[in-house]
Amino acid sequence: MGTEPEPGPEPQQPAAEPEDPQEPTALDVRALPGGARSAVEAVLMVIDEPVTEEALASALELPLDEVGAVLDALAQEYAEGQRGFMLRRLGGGWRIYSRPEYAPVVEKFLLGGQQARLTQAALETLAVIAYRQPISRARIGAIRGVNVDGVVRTLLARGMVTEAGQDPTGGAVLYGTTDLFLQRMGLDGLDDLPALAPYLPSAEVLEELASEGLA
């Protein structure tokens, strides 16, 4: 009888591919202490501008309706608890703000008692831009009856207004308000502005002023 052939080496199994250390792991905020409610609070405490419900839901991997319910519950809890802060939806997003009643306290701490409010001229100019935007600097001056170059520069520097394109006829820079303006005014959008527009000069009046070289 012939000898049996010796068995050859066993075929090697392909090595398992190493895990990608950069691959993000699933996030289960409900497993954290306090669950989704505390996770939303944690994000609200570190943001410096309003965050939308959609952004929160995406970041925390939660259903949109659940995030909305958590935000509403937190806002109600803070209001009923007479906290020094409140949760409000402004400018299309949510953010924690100090309560208006404590504005003097905050100003005293941050500014040493000095006031950092806009001047009357700046407020009047800001109102014209808010109601007539987009509007040129010349037309703002025509409405107010004074040169507004310096005031507009101040509002630009403070982030309350921004350049919003150019006039297609004359090429003048047009100005409009910013999201910061909505936040500071406590508005969710421009549609929430008080009905003061009828008291401002109409487009026809502005055209007449322009034809006379005043705008």
ZADO-1210 file (C-alpha; in nm, 4 decimals, padded with zeros to 6 digits):
<atoms>
<atom x="00.0000" y="00.0000" z="00.0000" code="MET" pos="1"/>
<atom x="00.1199" y="00.3491" z="-00.0786" code="GLY" pos="2"/>
<atom x="00.1752" y="00.6018" z="00.1888" code="THR" pos="3"/>
<atom x="-00.0859" y="00.8729" z="00.2299" code="GLU" pos="4"/>
<atom x="00.0306" y="01.2184" z="00.1292" code="PRO" pos="5"/>
<atom x="00.1000" y="01.4509" z="00.4151" code="GLU" pos="6"/>
<atom x="-00.1684" y="01.7175" z="00.4548" code="PRO" pos="7"/>
<atom x="-00.0662" y="02.0566" z="00.3302" code="GLY" pos="8"/>
<atom x="-00.0791" y="02.3729" z="00.5404" code="PRO" pos="9"/>
<atom x="-00.4278" y="02.4902" z="00.6261" code="GLU" pos="10"/>
<atom x="-00.5398" y="02.7902" z="00.4227" code="PRO" pos="11"/>
<atom x="-00.5071" y="03.1109" z="00.6194" code="GLN" pos="12"/>
<atom x="-00.8241" y="03.3029" z="00.6967" code="GLN" pos="13"/>
<atom x="-00.8235" y="03.6607" z="00.5733" code="PRO" pos="14"/>
<atom x="-00.7391" y="03.9004" z="00.8506" code="ALA" pos="15"/>
<atom x="-01.0245" y="04.1097" z="00.9777" code="ALA" pos="16"/>
<atom x="-01.0110" y="04.4694" z="00.8613" code="GLU" pos="17"/>
<atom x="-00.9116" y="04.7058" z="01.1411" code="PRO" pos="18"/>
<atom x="-01.1860" y="04.9323" z="01.2665" code="GLU" pos="19"/>
<atom x="-01.1716" y="05.2868" z="01.1407" code="ASP" pos="20"/>
<atom x="-01.0889" y="05.4962" z="01.4478" code="PRO" pos="21"/>
<atom x="-01.2421" y="05.7977" z="01.2751" code="GLN" pos="22"/>
<atom x="-01.5817" y="05.6362" z="01.2258" code="GLU" pos="23"/>
<atom x="-01.8315" y="05.8165" z="01.4495" code="PRO" pos="24"/>
<atom x="-02.0154" y="05.6085" z="01.7043" code="THR" pos="25"/>
<atom x="-02.3889" y="05.6233" z="01.7483" code="ALA" pos="26"/>
<atom x="-02.5045" y="05.8665" z="02.0149" code="LEU" pos="27"/>
<atom x="-02.7797" y="05.7631" z="02.2542" code="ASP" pos="28"/>
<atom x="-02.8547" y="06.0729" z="02.4599" code="VAL" pos="29"/>
<atom x="-03.1408" y="05.8938" z="02.6353" code="ARG" pos="30"/>
<atom x="-02.8819" y="05.6750" z="02.8086" code="ALA" pos="31"/>
<atom x="-02.7108" y="05.9789" z="02.9617" code="LEU" pos="32"/>
<atom x="-02.8040" y="06.1080" z="03.3069" code="PRO" pos="33"/>
<atom x="-03.1097" y="06.3239" z="03.2599" code="GLY" pos="34"/>
<atom x="-03.1734" y="06.1880" z="02.9101" code="GLY" pos="35"/>
<atom x="-03.2738" y="06.4028" z="02.6146" code="ALA" pos="36"/>
<atom x="-03.3849" y="06.6916" z="02.8362" code="ARG" pos="37"/>
<atom x="-03.0429" y="06.7380" z="02.9958" code="SER" pos="38"/>
<atom x="-02.8673" y="06.6851" z="02.6616" code="ALA" pos="39"/>
<atom x="-03.0639" y="06.9721" z="02.5091" code="VAL" pos="40"/>
<atom x="-02.9831" y="07.1895" z="02.8127" code="GLU" pos="41"/>
<atom x="-02.6126" y="07.1119" z="02.7777" code="ALA" pos="42"/>
<atom x="-02.6108" y="07.2362" z="02.4186" code="VAL" pos="43"/>
<atom x="-02.8129" y="07.5467" z="02.5054" code="LEU" pos="44"/>
<atom x="-02.5544" y="07.6417" z="02.7665" code="MET" pos="45"/>
<atom x="-02.2642" y="07.6573" z="02.5195" code="VAL" pos="46"/>
<atom x="-02.4158" y="07.8155" z="02.2077" code="ILE" pos="47"/>
<atom x="-02.3554" y="08.1853" z="02.1366" code="ASP" pos="48"/>
<atom x="-02.6347" y="08.2248" z="01.8821" code="GLU" pos="49"/>
<atom x="-02.9851" y="08.0791" z="01.8498" code="PRO" pos="50"/>
<atom x="-03.0006" y="07.7152" z="01.7407" code="VAL" pos="51"/>
<atom x="-03.2861" y="07.5686" z="01.5400" code="THR" pos="52"/>
<atom x="-03.4867" y="07.2641" z="01.6425" code="GLU" pos="53"/>
<atom x="-03.3660" y="07.0916" z="01.3261" code="GLU" pos="54"/>
<atom x="-03.0002" y="07.1457" z="01.4181" code="ALA" pos="55"/>
<atom x="-03.0556" y="07.0126" z="01.7700" code="LEU" pos="56"/>
<atom x="-03.2435" y="06.7083" z="01.6436" code="ALA" pos="57"/>
<atom x="-02.9675" y="06.6293" z="01.3934" code="SER" pos="58"/>
<atom x="-02.6819" y="06.6738" z="01.6409" code="ALA" pos="59"/>
<atom x="-02.8473" y="06.4767" z="01.9218" code="LEU" pos="60"/>
<atom x="-02.9996" y="06.2131" z="01.6907" code="GLU" pos="61"/>
<atom x="-03.3482" y="06.2723" z="01.8248" code="LEU" pos="62"/>
<atom x="-03.6861" y="06.3058" z="01.6523" code="PRO" pos="63"/>
<atom x="-03.7747" y="06.6645" z="01.5679" code="LEU" pos="64"/>
<atom x="-04.1048" y="06.6543" z="01.7558" code="ASP" pos="65"/>
<atom x="-03.9298" y="06.5280" z="02.0697" code="GLU" pos="66"/>
<atom x="-03.6791" y="06.8128" z="02.0591" code="VAL" pos="67"/>
<atom x="-03.9617" y="07.0634" z="02.0156" code="GLY" pos="68"/>
<atom x="-04.1471" y="06.9180" z="02.3155" code="ALA" pos="69"/>
<atom x="-03.8319" y="06.9343" z="02.5312" code="VAL" pos="70"/>
<atom x="-03.7713" y="07.2992" z="02.4383" code="LEU" pos="71"/>
<atom x="-04.1315" y="07.3968" z="02.5155" code="ASP" pos="72"/>
<atom x="-04.1159" y="07.2167" z="02.8509" code="ALA" pos="73"/>
<atom x="-03.7870" y="07.3823" z="02.9456" code="LEU" pos="74"/>
<atom x="-03.9167" y="07.7277" z="02.8515" code="ALA" pos="75"/>
<atom x="-04.2248" y="07.6777" z="03.0672" code="GLN" pos="76"/>
<atom x="-04.0219" y="07.5410" z="03.3579" code="GLU" pos="77"/>
<atom x="-03.7810" y="07.8355" z="03.3546" code="TYR" pos="78"/>
<atom x="-04.0694" y="08.0844" z="03.3370" code="ALA" pos="79"/>
<atom x="-04.2585" y="07.9272" z="03.6256" code="GLU" pos="80"/>
<atom x="-03.9445" y="07.8896" z="03.8364" code="GLY" pos="81"/>
<atom x="-03.8705" y="08.2663" z="03.8356" code="GLN" pos="82"/>
<atom x="-03.5186" y="08.2004" z="03.7164" code="ARG" pos="83"/>
<atom x="-03.2815" y="08.4814" z="03.6279" code="GLY" pos="84"/>
<atom x="-03.2813" y="08.3492" z="03.2726" code="PHE" pos="85"/>
<atom x="-03.5363" y="08.2328" z="03.0189" code="MET" pos="86"/>
<atom x="-03.5476" y="08.0169" z="02.7085" code="LEU" pos="87"/>
<atom x="-03.6934" y="08.1929" z="02.4042" code="ARG" pos="88"/>
<atom x="-03.7355" y="08.1266" z="02.0358" code="ARG" pos="89"/>
<atom x="-03.6030" y="08.4318" z="01.8515" code="LEU" pos="90"/>
<atom x="-03.4761" y="08.4827" z="01.5005" code="GLY" pos="91"/>
<atom x="-03.5838" y="08.1313" z="01.4028" code="GLY" pos="92"/>
<atom x="-03.3841" y="07.9586" z="01.6777" code="GLY" pos="93"/>
<atom x="-03.3751" y="07.8893" z="02.0510" code="TRP" pos="94"/>
<atom x="-03.1367" y="08.0413" z="02.3029" code="ARG" pos="95"/>
<atom x="-03.1119" y="08.1113" z="02.6758" code="ILE" pos="96"/>
<atom x="-03.1293" y="08.4822" z="02.7648" code="TYR" pos="97"/>
<atom x="-03.1149" y="08.6732" z="03.0900" code="SER" pos="98"/>
<atom x="-03.4562" y="08.7979" z="03.1949" code="ARG" pos="99"/>
<atom x="-03.5296" y="09.1636" z="03.1057" code="PRO" pos="100"/>
<atom x="-03.6012" y="09.2419" z="03.4712" code="GLU" pos="101"/>
<atom x="-03.2368" y="09.1738" z="03.5513" code="TYR" pos="102"/>
<atom x="-03.0902" y="09.3933" z="03.2770" code="ALA" pos="103"/>
<atom x="-02.9638" y="09.6531" z="03.5300" code="PRO" pos="104"/>
<atom x="-02.7837" y="09.3771" z="03.7212" code="VAL" pos="105"/>
<atom x="-02.6178" y="09.2393" z="03.4084" code="VAL" pos="106"/>
<atom x="-02.5199" y="09.5870" z="03.2863" code="GLU" pos="107"/>
<atom x="-02.3700" y="09.6735" z="03.6236" code="LYS" pos="108"/>
<atom x="-02.1623" y="09.3555" z="03.6241" code="PHE" pos="109"/>
<atom x="-02.0450" y="09.3767" z="03.2615" code="LEU" pos="110"/>
<atom x="-02.0085" y="09.7514" z="03.2217" code="LEU" pos="111"/>
<atom x="-01.9388" y="09.8765" z="03.5685" code="GLY" pos="112"/>
<atom x="-02.2600" y="10.0770" z="03.5664" code="GLY" pos="113"/>
<atom x="-02.1920" y="10.2397" z="03.2290" code="GLN" pos="114"/>
<atom x="-02.4712" y="10.2279" z="02.9738" code="GLN" pos="115"/>
<atom x="-02.3988" y="10.0823" z="02.6297" code="ALA" pos="116"/>
<atom x="-02.7237" y="10.1667" z="02.4567" code="ARG" pos="117"/>
<atom x="-02.7665" y="10.3008" z="02.1064" code="LEU" pos="118"/>
<atom x="-02.8076" y="10.6762" z="02.0729" code="THR" pos="119"/>
<atom x="-03.1405" y="10.8271" z="01.9710" code="GLN" pos="120"/>
<atom x="-02.9994" y="10.8974" z="01.6246" code="ALA" pos="121"/>
<atom x="-02.8911" y="10.5349" z="01.5873" code="ALA" pos="122"/>
<atom x="-03.2305" y="10.4064" z="01.7000" code="LEU" pos="123"/>
<atom x="-03.4132" y="10.6322" z="01.4531" code="GLU" pos="124"/>
<atom x="-03.1849" y="10.5237" z="01.1701" code="THR" pos="125"/>
<atom x="-03.2255" y="10.1582" z="01.2675" code="LEU" pos="126"/>
<atom x="-03.6050" y="10.1978" z="01.2619" code="ALA" pos="127"/>
<atom x="-03.5961" y="10.3450" z="00.9102" code="VAL" pos="128"/>
<atom x="-03.3803" y="10.0574" z="00.7852" code="ILE" pos="129"/>
<atom x="-03.5993" y="09.7971" z="00.9559" code="ALA" pos="130"/>
<atom x="-03.9198" y="09.9217" z="00.7968" code="TYR" pos="131"/>
<atom x="-03.7887" y="10.0277" z="00.4556" code="ARG" pos="132"/>
<atom x="-03.5209" y="09.7676" z="00.3857" code="GLN" pos="133"/>
<atom x="-03.3451" y="09.7262" z="00.1573" code="PRO" pos="134"/>
<atom x="-03.2722" y="10.0973" z="00.1515" code="ILE" pos="135"/>
<atom x="-02.9797" y="10.3178" z="00.0534" code="SER" pos="136"/>
<atom x="-02.7918" y="10.5486" z="00.2848" code="ARG" pos="137"/>
<atom x="-02.9057" y="10.8527" z="00.0849" code="ALA" pos="138"/>
<atom x="-03.2705" y="10.7612" z="00.1277" code="ARG" pos="139"/>
<atom x="-03.2256" y="10.7029" z="00.4982" code="ILE" pos="140"/>
<atom x="-03.0806" y="11.0534" z="00.5214" code="GLY" pos="141"/>
<atom x="-03.3726" y="11.1925" z="00.3212" code="ALA" pos="142"/>
<atom x="-03.6230" y="11.0422" z="00.5642" code="ILE" pos="143"/>
<atom x="-03.4371" y="11.1661" z="00.8713" code="ARG" pos="144"/>
<atom x="-03.3341" y="11.4974" z="00.7189" code="GLY" pos="145"/>
<atom x="-02.9699" y="11.4620" z="00.8287" code="VAL" pos="146"/>
<atom x="-02.6495" y="11.2966" z="00.7144" code="ASN" pos="147"/>
<atom x="-02.6465" y="10.9385" z="00.8442" code="VAL" pos="148"/>
<atom x="-02.3063" y="10.8173" z="00.7239" code="ASP" pos="149"/>
<atom x="-02.1551" y="10.7964" z="01.0719" code="GLY" pos="150"/>
<atom x="-02.4641" y="10.6391" z="01.2264" code="VAL" pos="151"/>
<atom x="-02.4837" y="10.3702" z="00.9572" code="VAL" pos="152"/>
<atom x="-02.1159" y="10.2886" z="01.0133" code="ARG" pos="153"/>
<atom x="-02.1881" y="10.2482" z="01.3849" code="THR" pos="154"/>
<atom x="-02.4811" y="10.0139" z="01.3167" code="LEU" pos="155"/>
<atom x="-02.2651" y="09.8118" z="01.0773" code="LEU" pos="156"/>
<atom x="-01.9887" y="09.7838" z="01.3367" code="ALA" pos="157"/>
<atom x="-02.2362" y="09.6644" z="01.5998" code="ARG" pos="158"/>
<atom x="-02.3769" y="09.4033" z="01.3653" code="GLY" pos="159"/>
<atom x="-02.7301" y="09.5431" z="01.3687" code="MET" pos="160"/>
<atom x="-02.7415" y="09.6115" z="00.9927" code="VAL" pos="161"/>
<atom x="-02.5626" y="09.4683" z="00.6917" code="THR" pos="162"/>
<atom x="-02.5165" y="09.5414" z="00.3233" code="GLU" pos="163"/>
<atom x="-02.8060" y="09.3861" z="00.1309" code="ALA" pos="164"/>
<atom x="-02.7057" y="09.4353" z="-00.2309" code="GLY" pos="165"/>
<atom x="-02.7040" y="09.7347" z="-00.4642" code="GLN" pos="166"/>
<atom x="-02.9720" y="09.9567" z="-00.6105" code="ASP" pos="167"/>
<atom x="-03.0160" y="09.8316" z="-00.9708" code="PRO" pos="168"/>
<atom x="-03.0762" y="10.1847" z="-01.0985" code="THR" pos="169"/>
<atom x="-02.8140" y="10.3959" z="-00.9260" code="GLY" pos="170"/>
<atom x="-02.5754" y="10.1343" z="-00.7896" code="GLY" pos="171"/>
<atom x="-02.6000" y="10.2622" z="-00.4318" code="ALA" pos="172"/>
<atom x="-02.5364" y="10.0133" z="-00.1517" code="VAL" pos="173"/>
<atom x="-02.8580" y="09.8946" z="00.0123" code="LEU" pos="174"/>
<atom x="-02.8861" y="09.8125" z="00.3813" code="TYR" pos="175"/>
<atom x="-03.1006" y="09.5718" z="00.5815" code="GLY" pos="176"/>
<atom x="-03.1219" y="09.4414" z="00.9360" code="THR" pos="177"/>
<atom x="-02.9483" y="09.1279" z="01.0668" code="THR" pos="178"/>
<atom x="-03.0425" y="08.8277" z="01.2801" code="ASP" pos="179"/>
<atom x="-02.8693" y="09.0051" z="01.5695" code="LEU" pos="180"/>
<atom x="-03.1192" y="09.2901" z="01.5304" code="PHE" pos="181"/>
<atom x="-03.4065" y="09.0403" z="01.5635" code="LEU" pos="182"/>
<atom x="-03.2487" y="08.8864" z="01.8728" code="GLN" pos="183"/>
<atom x="-03.1885" y="09.2210" z="02.0441" code="ARG" pos="184"/>
<atom x="-03.5405" y="09.3416" z="01.9613" code="MET" pos="185"/>
<atom x="-03.6975" y="09.0161" z="02.0807" code="GLY" pos="186"/>
<atom x="-03.8496" y="08.9379" z="01.7393" code="LEU" pos="187"/>
<atom x="-03.8902" y="08.6053" z="01.5643" code="ASP" pos="188"/>
<atom x="-03.8977" y="08.7750" z="01.2238" code="GLY" pos="189"/>
<atom x="-03.9564" y="09.1040" z="01.0466" code="LEU" pos="190"/>
<atom x="-04.3269" y="09.0258" z="01.0283" code="ASP" pos="191"/>
<atom x="-04.3353" y="09.0796" z="01.4061" code="ASP" pos="192"/>
<atom x="-04.2365" y="09.4461" z="01.3757" code="LEU" pos="193"/>
<atom x="-04.5045" y="09.6811" z="01.5145" code="PRO" pos="194"/>
<atom x="-04.7260" y="09.8371" z="01.2511" code="ALA" pos="195"/>
<atom x="-04.5352" y="10.1656" z="01.2205" code="LEU" pos="196"/>
<atom x="-04.4560" y="10.1481" z="00.8500" code="ALA" pos="197"/>
<atom x="-04.7610" y="10.3589" z="00.7477" code="PRO" pos="198"/>
<atom x="-04.6146" y="10.6543" z="00.9396" code="TYR" pos="199"/>
<atom x="-04.2939" y="10.6557" z="00.7359" code="LEU" pos="200"/>
<atom x="-04.2691" y="10.8328" z="00.3982" code="PRO" pos="201"/>
<atom x="-04.4063" y="10.6299" z="00.1102" code="SER" pos="202"/>
<atom x="-04.2052" y="10.5214" z="-00.1915" code="ALA" pos="203"/>
<atom x="-04.3683" y="10.8009" z="-00.3925" code="GLU" pos="204"/>
<atom x="-04.2489" y="11.0619" z="-00.1433" code="VAL" pos="205"/>
<atom x="-03.8991" y="10.9189" z="-00.1570" code="LEU" pos="206"/>
<atom x="-03.9022" y="10.9344" z="-00.5358" code="GLU" pos="207"/>
<atom x="-04.0071" y="11.2995" z="-00.5180" code="GLU" pos="208"/>
<atom x="-03.7244" y="11.3741" z="-00.2765" code="LEU" pos="209"/>
<atom x="-03.4822" y="11.1956" z="-00.5065" code="ALA" pos="210"/>
<atom x="-03.5959" y="11.4000" z="-00.8062" code="SER" pos="211"/>
<atom x="-03.5261" y="11.7145" z="-00.6039" code="GLU" pos="212"/>
<atom x="-03.1764" y="11.5935" z="-00.5209" code="GLY" pos="213"/>
<atom x="-03.2552" y="11.5218" z="-00.1566" code="LEU" pos="214"/>
<atom x="-03.2312" y="11.1442" z="-00.1737" code="ALA" pos="215"/>
</atoms>
